Amino acid sequence: MFIPENVLYERLKAHSPTFHKVVDFNPAKEKLFHFDLTNANEELLRIDLADTKKFSSYIHEKLKKEKAKFGIGGYNELRGLYERSEVFNALSAGDEPRRLHLGIDIWGKEGTKVYAPLGGMVHSYAFNNTFGDYGATLILLHQLDTVTFYTLYGHLSLDDIAKVTEYQYVIRGQGIGHFGKPEENGNWPPHLHFQIIKDMEEYEGDYPGVCKLSEKEKYLANCPDPDLILNMMQYAKGYSL
């Protein structure tokens, strides 16, 4: 069903204070660091991002230096780092690669617990097991004031998706997953990719989390800012609108 862009935005904005936290973060006691993963971050140029151990070490050391529990960011961010994976590169000569990120990433420790921000049911799940892909992935279906939409949780652990079934009900605040280890999460440093989706377009267990720059308008309209649910970016050091 088609949902005008502003209708879902208005529903999410109106319910924003009621959403449960997606990860355990207390802004009164803990810190967030805003990761810039664009080519403007010169630190990335000194790292072999195709080496998951080196990439993970960079994330870990940065959080340690900043004394931050989590790193966060990435919505509508143009990232050259996707060159590390053929999943995002052009399929044929002259084709356009995918580089624009459609979710928010929360970087942290392997095993970090993930919660459902609101009630719903399991739409689908899958193990997208290609280097650079989502790895273990869960998608939930929700409804707010008659408006249906979806949330996607990428880079989870295999144990998490082994315990769910399609159409299973999920309640607000229920533990639904954990940050997976690289072998299970598409070979990324441990983190959660969180994304809001209006129309799943018949996808199951998967939906693009990165699009071509030329398709920016279409995908950003279908994937609103995840911070409407997370309510975390305001606490990120170094972040500004």
N, C-alpha and C positions, 0 to 999 in steps of 0.2 A: 504493500500500500504506500502511495506517495505521501510524504509528510513535508509540508512547506518548511523551509529551513528555519524560519523564525519561530514556528510553533514548538519544535523540539527544544530550541534554545530557551524559549520562555518557560517551558515546563521544567527544564533542568535548573534554570536560574531560580525559579520560585521554590523548588524543593532543595536547593543547595545546602541550607543549614541542617537538613534532616539526614543527609547521606552518612553512612558509617565510614570510618577510615578504611582505606584499602590496604595500608601497611601501618604497623605500630610506630607512630611518630607523634611526639609531644613537643609542640613548638615552644612551650614554656621552659623546657629543659634540654632540648636536643637541637642540633643544627642541621640545616640542609645546605648543600652547595650546588649552584647552578653550573652544570656542565655545558660548555660550548663545544659542540662536536662538528662545527663547520670548518672550512679550510682557513678561516680567520684565526683559529687556534693553532699557533705555530708549534706548540708542544707536540701536536699530533704528527707533524712532519718529521719528527725525530724518532718515531716509533714504527716498527713493522707491525701494522695493525692486522695483517694476515696471520700473525703469530698470536694465538689466543692467550698464551701465558704472558707475553709481554704486554698485550693490551690490558689484561686483567691486573697486572702489576701496576700499570699506570693508574687505573681507576682506584685501586686499593690505596696506593701511596698518596694520591691526591686527596682522597677522603680523610686519610690519616693526618695529613698536613693541615687540612682545613678543620680538623676535629669535628667532622660532620658524620652523622649516622647514615645519611643517604645522599647520593647525588641525584639530580633531577633535571629534566628539560627535554627539548627536542621537538615540540609540536611546531609544524610548519617550518622546520629547519632543513636547509639544503646541506646535505652531508656528502663530502667526497669520500668518506671512509667506506662507503658501500662498494667501492672498487675491490674490496677484499673478497667479495663473493660473486660468483657467476649468477646467483639468484637475481641480482639487481642490474646486471650488465646487459648490453644490447644483445638480442638474440641473433641478429644478422648485421652485416656491415651497413652502416648508415642509419641504423635504428637508434632511437634515443634511450639511454639507460635510465633507470629509476634512481632518484637521489633525494626526493622530498619526503621527509618523515611525517607521518600522519597521526602518531600517538605521542604519549609522554612516556619516557623511560625513567624508571626509578632504579638507581644502581645501589647495590648494597651487598650484604653477606649472603653466601649460599645458604639456603634453608630458611631465609626470611619468610615469615608467614604472610599470606595474602588473604584478604577478606572480601566478601561480597558487599558492595556499598548499599545495595537495596535488594529487595526480594525479587524473585523471578524463577526461571527454570533453565536447565541446561539445554541450549540449542544444539550444540555439537562440540566435538573435540577431536583432536588428531595429533599424531606425532609427525610433524613436518621435518623430517630428519635429513636435511641437506645443509652443508656448511653455509652458515650465514642466515638460515631460515629461522622460523620461530621455535623449532624443537617442539616440546610438549605445549599444546595450545588448547585453551578452553574458551568457549563463547557462550555467554548467557543472554537470554531473552528477558526483557523487562517491559513493564507498562506503567506509565505515569499519566493519570487523568485521561485515560483512553488512548494515549499516544504510545505506540510500540517502538522499541529501539533495542539495540544490542550493545554489550560490552565484551571486548576481547582481551584475554590475558595470555600473553606470549612469553615463552622462555621459562615455563614451569618445570617441575620434576615429573618424571614418568609415573612415579607412584600416585601423583595427584590425579592424572587422567585415567589411571587404572581403577580408580575408586568411584567413578561417576558413570551414569547412564543417561542417554538422551531423554529429555522431558522430566528429568528428576527435579523436584522443587528445591529451591535454595532460599533461605531466609536472610534478611538483613543482618550483617555482622557474622555470618557463618564463614568459617575457615574453608577456603576453596582451593588453596594451593600454596606452593613455596617457590622461592627463587631456585631454579634448577642449576645443577652443575654443568659446565661446558659440554660434556659428553651428551647431555640430555636437552640442552637449550639452544641447539644450533651452532655451538662453538662460539659463544659470546662470554664476556665477563658476566658473572651472575647479576641479573637484573630482571625487572618486570617491564614488559611493553604493555601499556594500558591504552585502549582505544575505544571511542564511542562510534557506533555505526548506525545510521538510520535505516539503510536498505542493504541487506546482505547479498542481493543480486544472485541468489541461488548458490552462493558459496556455502560450504559446510566444513567446519574444522579449520578454516583458513579465510583470510580476507587480506588484500594488500595493505601492508603497513607502511609502504613506501611507494610513491608514484612518480611518473614522469613529470618534469616541470611543466610541460605543455598541457598536462591534465590537472594542474593544480586547482583550478576553479571547481571542477567537477568533484574531486575527491575531498577537498576541504568542506564543501557544502554537504557532502554525505558523512563526513567525520568531524563533528564539532570539537572544539577545544576540550580535551579530557579534564582540564582543571575545573570545569563546571561541576564535576563530581569530586575530584581529588581535593580541591581547596588547599593546595600545598605550595603553589608557585610563589605566593606572597611572602613565604618564609625563606625563600632560597637566596643565599648570599650571592650577590653579583647579578641578580636578575632584575630587569626593568622592563616595563611594557613598551 
